[in-house]
Amino acid sequence: MKKTDYNLKWFNNARVITSLIIITILLIFVCSQSIAVGGNDSFRIFSSVINHNTSYLFILIYFVLIRTKFGKRYFNYLNVFIIFIYFILSITSFLTIIQSFSINTIIEFILNFVILIYLFHTMFRDTRIWKEFKLGDSPFNEIPNDYFFSSVIILITISLIINLICTVVLSGLIISVLDAIYIGLLSRYIYLYREYLDQNKLDINNKGSFDSVKTDVSQNIDNFSNDIKEKVDDVINNYDLDKKVNNAKDKLVETGIKIKEKTEDMIKEDKKIKSKKSKGLSKKKSVVESKKKGDK
């Protein structure tokens, strides 16, 4: 994921959300351990706590790893890991309905199933699995991100209300509240990651068609590069034309100067010739006049 902007509000800050998820899971561990220690049948309570916390332990490992360089490098593989965890939780919650049919077990199964679909259609986007299995054509993919997030929040609220009504032990109420907080934070994390993908892949309509988007973007880049090339060629051609015009102007000026110099030289030579001729005529006139005077 991209670097987090710390000026964002906490519910839009992925780093803060992941930190709160880790803290909430640790609190669940502590509260569960205190219940096991304070119970009458310690072995039975401890075994139920272990079963309850096993999934949280794996999810805790997931969120701790994605904060490391290893997790950032193999982020897509870790996403497969958390999707597998919720796949197992969905199966176990469905089996719980068969064993103990109630509103609470039905809500729990629906909640786990919605989170599984939400994870599946978010974490696999822009991956090979998305392309090979054509997940972009899935009907669940047409559901907007806001609808997924809102449905999870509604299911959490209903489940929490039922647990608060049915549970009479304070420790059970605390665990129920922490579970609801964790699921709310998890759904927010998925929501932010999907928003991140949509913004960075230019998939505004949220259709998951990343391959077509990549093709469109590449075509637009090619067209843009061609336009830039044409403009640059025009500029270069105009530059060459201006350069040629300037060279022609310089040549014309040089030619004009040469013509002017030659004309001035020709005028000077013509004046010299005329002056010589006038001098010769004046000499002839003087000679003729002198002869006439001698004859007289």
N, C-alpha and C positions, 0 to 999 in steps of 0.2 A: 504494500500500500504506500501511497505517497506520504511525504513528510506532513506532519500535523501542524496546523496553524493554531498556536496557543491563544490567539485572540478570539477563537470560536467559543460559543457557549458550550457548557460541559456535555449537553446531550447531542451536540454535533461534532464532538471531539472524539475520534476513534480511540486515541490513546487513553483518555480519561475513562471511556466506557470499558475498555479491556481491563484497566486497573481496578475499576469498581467490581467487575465480574470476578476477578481474582480475590479481592477482599471479601466479597459476598460468599464465595465458595469456602474460603477459610473460616468464615463465621459459621457456616453450616456444619463444617467439620467439628468446630469447637462445641457448638450447641449439641450436636449429636453425641459427641463423646461424653459431655456432662450428663446427658440423659441415660447413656449406658452405665455410667458410674453410679448414678443415683437410683437406678431401677432395682426392683426386688429380684427379678430373675435376670441377673446380669448377663448370663451367657446368651439367653434368647434375645434380649434387647440388643446386645452387642452384635449378634449375627444379623439382626434386621438393620442395624445402623450400617454395618459393612455393605450389605446389599444395596441400601439406599445411597451410600456414598461412593460406590464403585464407579458409577457413571460420572459423578462429579469429579472424581479423582482423574479420570481420563480427560475430561473437559478442562480441568485445571492444567494438566500437562500441555494440552493444546494451546491454551492462552499464554502460558509461560514461554513455550517454544516460539510462538510467532513474535515475541518481543526480542528474540535473539537473532543474530545473523544467520544461523542455521535455519531457523523457522522462516525468515524472510526469503531465503534462497529456495527452500522446498515448500513454499506456501501452498501450492496447489495439491501436493501430496498430503499435507496436513488437513486440508479441506476434505479429502476423501476419508480421512480418519474420523473426523467429527460427524460426517454424514453417516458413516457406518455405525457410530455410537447411537445416533438417533433412529437409525433403522432398527437396531436391536431394541431400543426403548419402545418403539412403535409396536413391534411384535409382542413384547412382554406386556404392554398395556392392553393389547387386544386379547391376549390370553387371560389377563386379569378380569376383563369383562365377562368372559365365559365362566370363570370361577366365581366371581362376585359381581352380579349385574346391579349397577346403581348409577345414579346421575353423575356422581363423582368420578367413577371409573370411565364412564362414557366421555365426559369432558376431558379427562386426562388422555384418553386415546386420541380424541380429535385434536387436542393441543399438540401432542407429540407428532401426529401425522402432518398437521399444518406446518410445524417447524421443519419436519423432514422435507416436505415439498418446497418450502421457502429456501432452505439450505441448498437443496438439489438444483433449483432453478436460479440460484444466485452464485454459488461458489464454483460451479462448472462453466460459467459463462466465459467465452473467449478461451476455451481449452479444447484439446483434441476430442475429449468425450462429448462436448457440446456439438461439435461438427459431425462426428461419426454417428452418433445416435439421433441427430437431427432434433435436439431438444428445443430449438427455436420454433418448431411446429407444434409443440405441446400446448394443449388448451390452458394448462396452468400458467404458461408463460405470458398469456394475454392479460393476466391479472396484474394491475399496477402495483407498484411497490408500496404505496400508501395503503392500499386495501389489504395487502398481506400483513403489514405491520398493525393496522387497526384491528384486524380479526384476531391476531395473537393477543393483543391487549384486552380485547373483550373477553376472550376465553380465559385469560389469566384472572380477570376480575371476577368472573362467574365462579371459577374454581376456588378462588380465595374466599369468596363469600360462603360457599358451601362448607369449606374446611373450617372457617371460623364458627359456623353454626354447629357443625357436628363435633368439633373438638372441644373438650372441656378442660384439658390439661394445658397449663401455661406454656410448657416447653413445646408442646405440639403446635400451639398457636404461633410461637416464634419461628419454628421450622417452616410452617406454612407461609408466613410472611416473607421469610428469606428466600424460599423457593420461588415465590411470585416475583420478588425483586430480581432474582437471577434470570428468570425467563424473560422479564421485561427488558433487562439490559442486553441479553443475548439477541432478542429480536431487534433491538436498536442497533446492535453491532452489524447484524445482517443487512438491515436497512441502509446504514451508512456505506457499507461495502458495495451494495448494489448501486447506490447513488454515485459512488466513486467510479464504478465501471461505466455507467451511463454517460457521465461527464467526460471521461477520458476517451471513450470509444465513439463519442458523438452520436450515441444511440438515444436521441431525445424521445422518440415514441415508445421506447422501452419494449421493442419487439424482439430483442435478442439476436438480431440478424447482423452479427459482427462481421461475418465474411463479406456480405454485400456492402456493408459500411466501409470495410477496408478497400474493396474494389472501387467504390465510388470515390473514396478519398484519394486513392492512387491515380484514378483518372483525372480528378480535379487538379491534383498536383502536376500531372503531365500537361494538362491544358494550360495551367498557370505558368509552367516553365516554358511552354511554347510561346505564350503571349509575351512573356518577358524577353525571350530570345528575339522575337520579331521586333519588339520595341527597341531592344539594344541594337539590332541590325539597322533599324531606321535611323537611330541616333548616329550610329557609325557612318551610315551612308550620307546622312546630312552633314556630318562632320567632314567627310571626304569631299562632299560637294562644296561646302564652304571653303575648304582648304584649296580646292581647285579654282574656285572663283577668286579667292585672294591671290593665288599664284597668277591667274590670268590678268587680274588688275595690276599686279606688280610688273608683269611683262608689258602690258599696255603703257604703263607709266614710263618704263624704261625705253620702250620704242618711241614714245612721244618725245622724251628728252633727247634721244638720238636724232630724231627727225628735226627737232628744233635746233640742235647744235649744227647739223648739216646745212639746214636752211640759213642759219646765221653765217656759217662759213661761206656758203654760196653767195650770199648778199655781200659779204665783205670782199670776196674775190671779184664780184661784178663791179663793186665800187672801185676797186683797184684798177680793173681793166678800163672802166669809164674814165677814171682820173688820168690814166696813161694816155688814152686816146685824146682826151681834151688837151693835155699837155702837148701832144704831137701836133694837133691842129693849130694850137696857138703858135707853135714854132714855125709851122708852115706859113701861117698868116704873116708873121713878122718877116720871114725871108722874102715873101712876095712883095710886101710893102717896101722893103729895103731895095729890091730890084727896081720897082717902079720909080722910086726916088732917084736911083742912079741913072735911069734912062732919061729922065727929065734934065 
